[in-house]
Amino acid sequence: MSGEKNPWEILLFPHTSEKSIRLIEKENTIVFIVNKKSNKIEIKNAFEKAFNVKVDKVRTLITQKNEKKAFIKLNKNYSASDIAIRLGII
């Protein structure tokens, strides 16, 4: 059994399109490009560990560029905007 992974092995970088920024503001959802081998539970745990927040839901898809994109919806008690500001994307 392997030890706990570094969250940054799973969370590669934030996705910063106009639509992704709109999701931060409207749906408290932050979009990340993630390791293709990671599953939703690993993504959720990595995000919660990296940012000390509670995640309600993770949706994923594979882009045309063959990247895995994760839509990470935060619990209403936490702000995706605060994380985006900490990451320097808004």
TANOR-V101871 format. One record per pair of residues at least 12 apart in sequence whose C-alpha atoms are under 8 Angstrom apart, sorted by the first residue. I is the first residue (numbers start at 1). GAP is how many residues later the second one is. If there is no record, write none. Layout:
i=<I | I>
gap=<GAP | GAP>
//
This chain:
i=<5 | 6 | 7 | 7 | 7 | 7 | 8 | 8 | 9 | 10 | 10 | 10 | 10 | 10 | 10 | 11 | 11 | 11 | 11 | 11 | 11 | 11 | 12 | 12 | 12 | 12 | 13 | 13 | 13 | 14 | 14 | 14 | 14 | 14 | 15 | 15 | 15 | 15 | 16 | 16 | 21 | 24 | 24 | 24 | 25 | 25 | 27 | 28 | 28 | 28 | 28 | 28 | 28 | 29 | 29 | 29 | 29 | 29 | 30 | 30 | 30 | 30 | 30 | 30 | 31 | 31 | 31 | 31 | 32 | 32 | 32 | 32 | 33 | 33 | 33 | 33 | 34 | 34 | 34 | 34 | 35 | 36 | 36 | 40 | 40 | 40 | 43 | 43 | 44 | 44 | 44 | 51 | 53 | 53 | 53 | 54 | 54 | 54 | 55 | 55 | 55 | 55 | 56 | 56 | 56 | 56 | 57 | 57 | 57 | 58 | 58 | 58 | 58 | 59 | 59>
gap=<41 | 40 | 39 | 40 | 42 | 43 | 38 | 42 | 26 | 24 | 25 | 28 | 32 | 33 | 36 | 21 | 22 | 23 | 24 | 32 | 35 | 36 | 20 | 21 | 22 | 23 | 19 | 20 | 21 | 16 | 17 | 18 | 19 | 75 | 16 | 17 | 18 | 54 | 15 | 73 | 69 | 56 | 57 | 60 | 55 | 56 | 46 | 45 | 46 | 48 | 51 | 52 | 53 | 42 | 43 | 44 | 45 | 51 | 41 | 42 | 43 | 44 | 50 | 54 | 38 | 39 | 40 | 41 | 37 | 38 | 39 | 40 | 34 | 35 | 36 | 37 | 33 | 34 | 35 | 36 | 33 | 31 | 32 | 18 | 19 | 20 | 15 | 27 | 13 | 14 | 28 | 32 | 21 | 22 | 25 | 20 | 21 | 24 | 17 | 18 | 19 | 20 | 16 | 17 | 18 | 19 | 15 | 16 | 17 | 12 | 13 | 14 | 15 | 12 | 13>
//
